[in-house]
Amino acid sequence: MKECVTELTELNLEKVMQILSLLSKSDAMTIFLASQHGLDSRHETHVQLGLTKKQYYTRLKQLVDLSLVEKQSSGKKKVRPHNTPLYMPTLFGSMVYKRCILGLEDITKNSKKFEAVEILRQSSRFSADEIAEFLSCGSTE
């Protein structure tokens, strides 16, 4: 595996793998997505998310440990009733959300287009310029 690692240091690769591993778990992803708008730290929050207490607190701790979310006092970002703190994404967590989650969603949304381009490339009947023109025609979404 060391030969494959060119741009990522082993330490960075380990963190990337930890993040991907954690976010591949549906309960962790549910909490991470909910935190993007502020997640109340009340005792019934796990019920609202459809999770057991153990699932909720285990995954929440893992998200905090990986610096994806943090607990903030109610006055720091948003005013909340009863002064309940919020779990909010860290700057790092916001970047992971924007670049990875939303980016992957966009790529997935266009997967049929990518399949068509692969077919065109493999056919050898079309030049790179023709394929680029095909791509630019559909990019006015």
Sequence and secondary structure as in RCSB ss.txt:
>XXXX:A:sequence
MKECVTELTELNLEKVMQILSLLSKSDAMTIFLASQHGLDSRHETHVQLGLTKKQYYTRLKQLVDLSLVEKQSSG
KKKVRPHNTPLYMPTLFGSMVYKRCILGLEDITKNSKKFEAVEILRQSSRFSADEIAEFLSCGSTE
>XXXX:A:secstr
 TTT SSS HHHHHHHHHHHHHHTSHHHHHHHHHHTT EE STTHHHHTT  HHHHHHHHHHHHHTTSEEEE TT
TSS  GGG  EEEE HHHHHIIIIIIIHHHHHHHTHHHHHHHHHHHHHSSS HHHHHHHHHHT   
